[in-house]
Amino acid sequence: MEKIRFTASNVLQNKTKFYSLTMPSDILTKCCFVSSRDEDPIMGFQRTLDEKRALEIANYIDKEQGTIPSAIILSAQEVAGVEMIGRGRTLEFMPHPKAFLILDGQHRVFGFSKSKSTLRVPVIIYVGLSRKEESRLFIDINSKQKGVPSELLLDIKRMAEYENSTEESLRSIFDLFHSDPNSALIGKLSPASKSKNKISRVTFNNSVSPVAQFFGDRDIDELYIILNSYIKAFTYGFFKENDIEEQLCNSIVFRALFSVFPEIASKVKDKFGPEYSVDNYIYVMSDMFGKISLQKIKKPGNSYKSLANHFSNSMKSNFTL
């Protein structure tokens, strides 16, 4: 077995040295492993990692012509025999199946192994780390880096043209709630991040998306008016009446509120036809408002389904013969 060579750069950070280079993905996958306790690197991947996620990465590379520019971080093992030659500008190593322990990028490497394409991949290689140093570096990498907030991803999906039809509708409705002066949620929404006492785009989507199946062929403006009237009715008939308007922005309360929307909207339609006005909603919900427990709204707990059941039970009539 002959050594493989790649041009590399020496990097020094806080007295710690590592090497930066690029490597073909087919070579990378043949000389990396996930756990030092795994006898076989490929089987080690299959036992340790999520194959579905790896296939998604492979499809992204093969079918979507995607690029993955972030570096794979490796720790060279003794069997790699890493050396810098050629005036310190060339790194050579033995392409052994256990040449490098993956410290970060396990699923990407697994995805590369599933891909039919060969990419040039950025790689960072540490040399001479002890098991303790490898473990600490693994913890540092995986505990200190943070993913992009879900709220921000939803907010920029439109620009990336990644939205499905439901996400597009929800985004448009959210934006109307956010910008329309007549909105029941004006000043209560946070489009791109989580914010205390505000409803994020993620909470809004999670709350309203189950209702999307009832949208039919109504346009966005009409849907917004129907939903806005519903929230206004809840706000005027209950939240403001009990001086707890801030609880409308509680994620559990907000999701519970929309969980019972189909039931309430159905009662409105049965009584008034498809006229979803604030007054019609209040007429249907007036008895329910008097039965809702204020304590359950002030301290809703962690289950929106439990609170939704309370709303639903509060709507039931006490009628007896």
PESUL-V662745 format. One record per helix or strand. SS is the DSSP state (2 for helix, 1 for strand). FROM is the first residue (numbers start at 1). TO is the last residue. Records with the same first field share a line. If there is no record, write none. Layout:
SS->FROM-TO  FROM-TO
This chain:
1->3-13  16-24  32-33  72-76  83-85  90-94  100-104  120-127  189-190  199-200
2->25-30  41-48  51-62  78-80  106-114  131-144  150-160  165-179  201-214  220-239  245-249  251-259  261-272  278-291  294-298  304-315
